[in-house]
Amino acid sequence: MRAMWTAWGAATVFMVWTTTPAASRPVAAGLAVLAWTFLSALAMRGLTLRRRVVAGRPAKVTVKPEIHVPVQPPAPAAEQHPRSGCPFRD
């Protein structure tokens, strides 16, 4: 499968080379090679968020479900308006 993938990539780069005008062939082929390299890395390696586990060594995973909600102290009475009970009115 990897040999077929490599042959497919080489054929793709060759098609880009032959159909591009002569002045920009190296740039187009280089971009095709870079794109194919990136796609090959994804195709052969895959997209995963899992950790790799080495055989014989268990993965170290620590889960501590904690929720911390800080308690706000009530506002002191000195911050209220002196003439009325409403702090927003002058």
LONUKOL-120157 format. One record per residue: residue in one letter; x negated, y, z negated of N, C-alpha, C in turn. Coordinates in steps of 0.1 Angstrom, whole numbers, plus 5000, padded with zeros to 4 digits. Layout:
N
aXYZXYZXYZ...
This chain:
90
m499249885000500050005000499150135000r498150124992497250244992496550265005a496150165012495550175025496550235035m497850185034498850245043499050395040w499050425027499250565023498150655029t496950605028495750675033495850685048a496250585055496350585069497450685074w498550685066499650785069499150925067g498350955057497851085055496851125065a495951035069495051065080495751095093a496851015096497651045108498351175107t498751215096499451345094498451455097v497251445091496251555093495851555108f495751445114495351435128496451505137m497751485133498851545141498851695139v498551745127498451885124497251945133w496151875133494951915140495251935155t495951835161496151835176497251935180t498251965171499252055175499052195172t497952225164497652365160496752425171p496952555174496052625184494552615179a493652625189492252595186491652695176a492152815175491552915167491752885152s492952825149493252805135493352655131r492752575139492752425135492052395122p490852445119490252405106491052455094v491652565095492452615084493652525082a494352505093495652415092495252275087a494252225092493852085088493452085073g492752185069492352195055493552205046l494552295050495752305042496452165042a496552095053497151965053496451865044v495151875044494351785035494651815020l494651945017494951985003496351944999a497351965008498751925005498851775003w498151705012498251555011497551504998t496451574994495751534982496651554970f497351664970498251694959499351594958l499951564970501051474970500551334967s499351294971498851164967498651154952a498151254946497951254931499351224925l500351294929501651274923502251134927a502051084939502550954943501850844936m500550854936499750734930499750734915r499850854909499750864894501150874888g502050944895503350964890503451084880l504651124878504951234869505551174856t504751184845505251124833504751214821l505551214811505151294799504751194787r504751064791504350964781502850964778r502450944766501050924763500550794768r499350794772498750664775498350594762v498650464761498250384749497150294753v496050304745494950214747495250084740a495049974747495349844742494549814729g495249764719494649734707494749844696r495149964701495250074692496650134692p497350134681498750194682498650344683a499650394690499850534691500150604678k499550714675499850784662500950894665v502150864660503250954662503850974648t503951104644504451144631505651234634v506851194628508051264630508451314616k508651444614509051494602510251594605p511451544604512651634607512851724595e512551854596512751944586513352074592i514252134584514852254588514652354576h514052464579513752564569514552694572v515552724563516352844565516052934553p515353044555515053134544516253204539v516353224526517553294520517253434519q518153524524517953664524518453714511p517653794503518253854491519253964494p520153984485521154094487520454224487a521054324494520454454494520654524481p519654594476519754664463520754774464a521354804453522454914452521855044455a520555074454520055204457520055244472e520155144480520155174495521455224500q522555214492523855254496523955404495h524955464503525155604503525655654489p525055754483525455794470526855844468r527455904479528855964477529955864479s529755764487530855674490530255524490g531155434491530755294492530355254506c530555344516530255304530528855354534p527955274538526555314541526455384554f527455384563527455434576527955574578r528655634568529355754569528555864561d528455984566527756094559528756174551
